[in-house]
């Protein structure tokens, strides 16, 4: 064979081997997905409520590819592959393909959890005043239903008084481990503690024997915050307490017996523990000028100057600016959702429903709006 031809064949063979190697390596390398590394974004459902140009809701994926056309008057995010949707004044349920699981018939509908959802049907009273002899006027009623994932509907509450009082649906008994936090610890040896308030996250506030001051004990009944300094300790969360000292209100880290927000504030309403629905605990206090500061768990200020602070859900804190518009901070104090919405923002599974003027729609944890602009 011609030497030139042999060299060409060897070169082609080498290129083919290198191409196969690159392809194999690419197939084994991880690919980055939108929201990777952000717990709030990763928890978002893969089908997201989308407000269309026609003023109705449908669902899109994370790339905003339309999956279910906008044909509903209102929707809730998907949970367990089912979504509550509203047509006219009634709610029903659809699956991920947009097919009806339960057609609209309810006044209100909850998310699916543990394979079930709850829905309510309300008929308002048409009676007028205490005495109404019109035979066509009815008293009205409330009925509650259990919805199963296969669309089966069963009524579990039809008594007017119990339904109106919001009696919960029958639930299976919790396992012993789940009940442990709500069951008081062994009270033996606690005779010196009076009026103790129960454990929350492993700590309980207790009165001193003379009932003049308050301290904190842990589950071993060890006093971790001594008596004599605080007149009140309330709103416990993960070892932190809102408390009243000699000079005012502040926040105490009972696990370290350390005041992380100074006890100099005029009211318990001037200090807040932001922990609900978040893995990272944050704190907040009102400054002398009336604006709010958000701090980390050690009391280090992250951001100040807000006119209001509201809760912490999925490591995002709702804040209001001086124009009375709401946005959100992350756990580092960064403004991740600009202040442009008309009510406080609460994130659930990576999404929040917001209001802007006459419109209501959903945003993600980066502040991206799922609507037709």
C-alpha positions as CSV (number, residue, x, y, z in Angstrom):
1,X,0.0,0.0,0.0
2,X,1.1,3.5,-0.8
3,X,2.8,5.0,2.3
4,X,0.8,8.2,1.9
5,X,-2.4,6.2,1.8
6,X,-1.4,4.2,4.9
7,X,-0.7,7.4,6.9
8,X,-4.1,8.8,5.9
9,X,-5.9,5.7,7.1
10,X,-4.1,5.8,10.4
11,X,-5.0,9.5,10.9
12,X,-8.7,8.7,10.2
13,X,-8.7,5.8,12.6
14,X,-7.1,8.1,15.4
15,X,-9.8,10.8,14.8
16,X,-12.6,8.2,15.1
17,X,-11.2,6.9,18.4
18,X,-10.9,10.4,19.8
19,X,-14.5,11.2,18.8
20,X,-15.8,8.1,20.5
21,X,-13.8,9.0,23.7
22,X,-15.2,12.5,23.8
23,X,-18.8,11.3,23.3
24,X,-18.4,8.7,26.2
25,X,-17.0,11.4,28.5
26,X,-19.8,13.8,27.8
27,X,-22.4,11.2,28.5
28,X,-21.0,10.6,32.0
29,X,-20.5,14.3,33.0
30,X,-23.3,15.8,35.1
31,X,-25.4,18.5,33.4
32,X,-26.5,21.7,35.1
33,X,-30.2,22.3,35.4
34,X,-32.0,25.6,36.0
35,X,-32.0,26.4,39.7
36,X,-29.3,23.8,40.5
37,X,-27.9,24.3,44.0
38,X,-30.8,26.6,45.1
39,X,-33.1,24.6,47.5
40,X,-36.0,26.9,46.9
41,X,-35.7,26.6,43.1
42,X,-35.1,22.8,43.2
43,X,-38.3,22.3,45.2
44,X,-40.4,24.1,42.6
45,X,-42.8,21.8,40.7
46,X,-41.9,21.0,37.1
47,X,-45.3,22.4,35.9
48,X,-45.7,26.0,36.9
49,X,-48.9,28.1,36.9
50,X,-48.8,30.6,34.0
51,X,-51.0,33.7,33.5
52,X,-51.8,34.0,29.8
53,X,-52.6,37.1,27.7
54,X,-56.3,36.1,27.9
55,X,-56.2,36.6,31.7
56,X,-56.6,32.9,32.4
57,X,-54.2,30.4,33.8
58,X,-52.4,27.4,32.3
59,X,-49.2,25.6,33.1
60,X,-45.7,25.8,31.6
61,X,-42.4,23.9,32.3
62,X,-39.2,25.6,33.6
63,X,-38.4,26.7,30.1
64,X,-41.8,28.3,29.8
65,X,-42.9,25.9,27.2
66,X,-46.7,25.8,27.3
67,X,-47.9,22.4,28.5
68,X,-51.5,23.0,29.5
69,X,-53.2,26.0,27.7
70,X,-54.5,28.9,29.7
71,X,-58.2,28.1,30.1
72,X,-58.7,28.3,33.9
73,X,-59.9,31.3,36.0
74,X,-57.6,30.4,38.8
75,X,-55.1,27.6,39.7
76,X,-52.9,26.3,42.5
77,X,-49.5,24.7,41.8
78,X,-49.3,21.0,41.2
79,X,-48.8,18.7,44.2
80,X,-48.5,14.9,43.9
81,X,-49.2,15.2,40.1
82,X,-52.6,16.9,40.8
83,X,-53.6,20.6,40.7
84,X,-56.7,22.4,41.9
85,X,-58.1,24.6,39.2
86,X,-61.1,26.9,39.1
87,X,-63.6,27.4,36.3
88,X,-66.1,30.1,37.0
89,X,-66.9,30.0,40.7
90,X,-66.1,26.3,41.2
91,X,-62.9,24.3,41.9
92,X,-61.9,20.9,40.6
93,X,-58.8,18.9,39.9
94,X,-56.7,18.0,36.9
95,X,-53.8,15.7,36.2
96,X,-50.5,16.6,34.5
97,X,-52.0,16.2,31.0
98,X,-54.8,18.6,31.8
99,X,-57.4,15.9,32.1
100,X,-60.1,16.2,34.7
101,X,-59.7,14.1,37.8
102,X,-62.7,15.8,39.5
103,X,-64.8,18.3,37.5
104,X,-65.4,21.7,39.1
105,X,-68.0,21.5,41.8
106,X,-66.4,22.9,45.0
107,X,-66.2,26.3,46.7
108,X,-62.6,25.7,47.8
109,X,-60.0,23.0,47.2
110,X,-56.7,22.2,48.9
111,X,-53.4,20.7,47.6
112,X,-52.9,16.9,47.6
113,X,-50.9,15.6,50.5
114,X,-50.3,12.0,51.3
115,X,-52.5,10.9,48.4
116,X,-55.5,13.0,49.5
117,X,-56.9,16.5,49.2
118,X,-59.7,18.3,51.0
119,X,-62.5,20.3,49.3
120,X,-65.4,22.4,50.6
121,X,-68.8,23.1,49.2
122,X,-70.7,26.1,50.7
123,X,-74.2,27.1,50.1
124,X,-74.9,30.6,51.6
125,X,-77.9,31.3,53.6
126,X,-80.8,33.2,51.9
127,X,-82.6,33.9,55.1
128,X,-82.9,37.5,56.3
129,X,-82.8,38.4,59.9
130,X,-83.8,36.1,62.8
131,X,-87.3,35.6,61.6
132,X,-87.9,34.8,57.9
133,X,-91.0,32.9,57.0
134,X,-90.4,32.8,53.3
135,X,-90.5,29.1,52.5
136,X,-88.1,29.5,49.5
137,X,-85.3,30.9,51.7
138,X,-82.8,28.3,53.0
139,X,-80.5,28.3,56.0
140,X,-77.4,27.4,54.0
141,X,-74.8,24.7,54.8
142,X,-71.2,23.7,54.6
143,X,-69.9,20.3,53.4
144,X,-66.4,19.0,53.4
145,X,-65.0,16.2,51.2
146,X,-62.0,13.9,50.9
147,X,-60.6,13.7,47.4
148,X,-58.4,10.7,46.5
149,X,-55.8,10.7,43.7
150,X,-58.0,8.5,41.5
151,X,-60.8,11.1,41.6
152,X,-62.9,9.3,44.2
153,X,-64.9,11.8,46.3
154,X,-66.3,11.0,49.8
155,X,-68.1,13.3,52.2
156,X,-66.7,13.4,55.7
157,X,-68.4,16.4,57.2
158,X,-71.9,17.6,56.6
159,X,-73.0,18.8,60.0
160,X,-73.4,22.6,59.9
161,X,-71.8,23.4,63.3
162,X,-68.8,21.1,63.1
163,X,-68.1,22.0,59.4
164,X,-68.4,25.7,60.2
165,X,-66.1,25.3,63.1
166,X,-63.5,23.9,60.7
167,X,-63.3,20.4,62.2
168,X,-60.3,18.6,60.6
169,X,-60.5,15.6,58.4
170,X,-60.0,12.3,60.2
171,X,-56.2,11.6,60.2
172,X,-54.3,8.4,61.0
173,X,-52.5,8.5,64.4
174,X,-49.0,9.8,64.3
175,X,-46.1,7.4,65.0
176,X,-44.5,7.7,68.4
177,X,-41.5,9.5,66.9
178,X,-43.6,12.2,65.4
179,X,-45.4,12.8,68.7
180,X,-42.2,13.0,70.8
181,X,-41.8,16.8,70.6
182,X,-45.3,17.5,71.8
183,X,-45.2,15.0,74.7
184,X,-43.8,16.7,77.9
185,X,-40.6,15.2,79.2
186,X,-40.5,13.2,82.5
187,X,-41.5,15.7,85.1
188,X,-39.7,13.9,87.9
189,X,-37.3,16.2,89.8
190,X,-39.0,19.4,88.4
191,X,-40.8,20.4,91.6
192,X,-39.0,23.7,91.7
193,X,-40.4,24.7,88.2
194,X,-43.9,26.2,88.1
195,X,-46.1,27.0,85.2
196,X,-43.7,25.7,82.6
197,X,-44.9,26.1,79.0
198,X,-43.8,22.9,77.3
199,X,-40.8,22.0,75.1
200,X,-40.3,23.6,71.7
201,X,-37.3,22.4,69.7
202,X,-35.8,21.0,72.9
203,X,-36.2,24.0,75.2
204,X,-38.9,25.2,77.6
205,X,-39.3,28.5,79.5
206,X,-40.2,28.1,83.2
207,X,-41.0,30.4,86.0
208,X,-38.8,30.7,89.1
209,X,-40.3,29.4,92.4
210,X,-41.3,32.9,93.4
211,X,-42.9,33.4,89.9
212,X,-41.1,36.8,89.4
213,X,-38.7,35.8,86.7
214,X,-38.4,33.3,83.9
215,X,-35.6,30.9,82.9
216,X,-35.1,28.1,80.3
217,X,-34.5,24.4,80.7
218,X,-33.5,21.8,78.2
219,X,-34.9,18.2,77.9
220,X,-32.5,17.0,80.6
221,X,-34.2,19.5,83.0
222,X,-30.9,21.4,83.2
223,X,-31.4,25.1,83.6
224,X,-29.6,26.7,80.7
225,X,-30.8,30.2,81.3
226,X,-30.9,31.2,84.9
227,X,-33.6,33.0,86.8
228,X,-33.5,36.7,87.9
229,X,-32.8,38.4,84.5
230,X,-35.9,38.0,82.4
231,X,-39.5,38.7,83.2
232,X,-40.9,37.0,80.1
233,X,-39.6,34.6,77.4
234,X,-42.0,33.7,74.5
235,X,-42.3,32.7,70.9
236,X,-39.6,29.9,71.1
237,X,-38.0,28.7,67.9
238,X,-34.8,26.5,67.6
239,X,-33.6,27.6,71.0
240,X,-34.3,31.3,70.5
241,X,-36.8,33.3,72.6
242,X,-38.3,36.8,72.3
243,X,-37.9,38.1,75.9
244,X,-38.3,41.0,78.2
245,X,-35.4,42.1,80.3
246,X,-34.9,45.0,82.7
247,X,-34.5,47.6,80.0
248,X,-36.8,46.3,77.3
249,X,-37.4,43.5,74.8
250,X,-34.9,41.6,72.7
251,X,-34.0,38.1,71.5
252,X,-32.1,35.4,73.5
253,X,-30.2,32.4,72.2
254,X,-30.9,30.0,75.0
255,X,-28.5,27.4,73.7
256,X,-25.6,29.8,74.4
257,X,-27.4,31.9,77.0
258,X,-26.6,34.9,74.8
259,X,-28.5,38.0,73.9
260,X,-28.3,38.3,70.1
261,X,-30.7,41.2,69.7
262,X,-30.2,43.8,72.5
263,X,-32.9,44.0,75.1
264,X,-33.6,47.7,74.6
265,X,-36.8,47.6,72.5
266,X,-40.1,49.1,73.7
267,X,-42.4,46.2,72.7
268,X,-42.3,42.5,71.8
269,X,-43.7,43.6,68.5
270,X,-40.3,45.3,67.8
271,X,-38.4,42.1,67.6
272,X,-39.0,38.9,65.5
273,X,-37.7,35.4,65.0
274,X,-37.9,34.5,61.4
275,X,-37.9,30.7,61.3
276,X,-41.1,29.3,60.0
277,X,-40.7,27.2,56.9
278,X,-37.0,27.9,56.5
279,X,-33.8,25.9,57.2
280,X,-31.9,29.0,58.1
281,X,-33.1,31.1,61.1
282,X,-33.0,34.9,60.8
283,X,-33.9,37.6,63.2
284,X,-35.3,41.1,62.8
285,X,-35.7,44.2,65.0
286,X,-37.1,47.7,64.6
287,X,-34.6,50.5,64.7
288,X,-35.2,53.8,66.5
289,X,-36.3,55.5,63.3
290,X,-39.0,52.9,62.8
291,X,-37.4,51.0,60.0
292,X,-36.4,47.3,60.3
293,X,-33.2,45.4,60.2
294,X,-32.7,41.7,59.3
295,X,-29.8,39.9,61.0
296,X,-28.3,36.4,61.0
297,X,-28.7,34.0,63.9
298,X,-25.7,35.7,65.6
299,X,-27.3,39.1,65.4
300,X,-25.1,40.4,62.6
301,X,-27.1,42.9,60.5
302,X,-27.6,41.7,56.9
303,X,-29.9,44.5,55.6
304,X,-31.6,47.5,57.2
305,X,-34.0,50.2,56.2
306,X,-37.1,48.2,55.4
307,X,-40.5,49.6,56.5
308,X,-41.8,46.1,57.4
309,X,-40.6,42.4,57.6
310,X,-42.9,39.5,57.3
311,X,-42.0,35.8,58.0
312,X,-39.4,33.6,56.4
313,X,-40.3,30.8,54.1
314,X,-37.9,28.6,52.2
315,X,-35.0,30.9,53.3
316,X,-36.6,34.0,51.8
317,X,-37.9,36.9,53.9
318,X,-40.7,39.2,52.7
319,X,-39.8,42.9,53.1
320,X,-41.7,46.1,52.4
321,X,-40.0,49.3,51.2
322,X,-40.9,52.9,51.8
323,X,-43.3,52.8,48.9
324,X,-45.3,50.1,50.5
325,X,-44.3,47.5,47.9
326,X,-43.1,44.0,48.8
327,X,-40.1,42.0,47.7
328,X,-37.9,39.3,49.3
329,X,-34.4,38.8,50.7
330,X,-32.4,35.6,50.8
331,X,-30.7,34.3,53.9
332,X,-27.6,36.4,53.1
333,X,-29.6,39.6,53.0
334,X,-29.5,40.0,49.2
335,X,-32.6,41.4,47.5
336,X,-33.6,38.5,45.2
337,X,-37.1,39.7,44.5
338,X,-37.4,43.4,43.8
339,X,-40.0,45.4,45.8
340,X,-42.8,45.8,43.3
341,X,-45.7,43.8,44.6
342,X,-48.8,44.9,46.6
343,X,-48.8,42.3,49.3
344,X,-46.4,40.2,51.4
345,X,-44.7,37.3,49.5
346,X,-44.8,33.7,50.9
347,X,-42.9,31.0,49.1
348,X,-44.1,27.4,49.0
349,X,-42.3,24.7,47.0
350,X,-40.2,27.4,45.2
351,X,-43.2,29.5,44.1
352,X,-45.1,32.5,45.5
353,X,-48.3,34.0,44.4
354,X,-48.0,37.8,44.1
355,X,-50.4,40.7,43.4
356,X,-49.5,43.6,41.2
357,X,-52.3,46.0,40.5
358,X,-55.3,44.0,39.3
359,X,-53.2,41.0,38.4
360,X,-52.3,38.0,40.4
361,X,-49.7,35.5,39.2
362,X,-46.8,33.3,40.3
363,X,-43.0,34.0,40.6
364,X,-40.1,31.8,41.5
365,X,-37.3,32.3,44.0
366,X,-35.3,34.4,41.6
367,X,-38.2,36.8,41.1
368,X,-39.0,35.5,37.6
369,X,-42.7,36.2,36.7
370,X,-44.7,33.4,35.0
371,X,-47.1,35.5,33.0
372,X,-47.5,36.9,29.5
373,X,-46.0,40.4,29.4
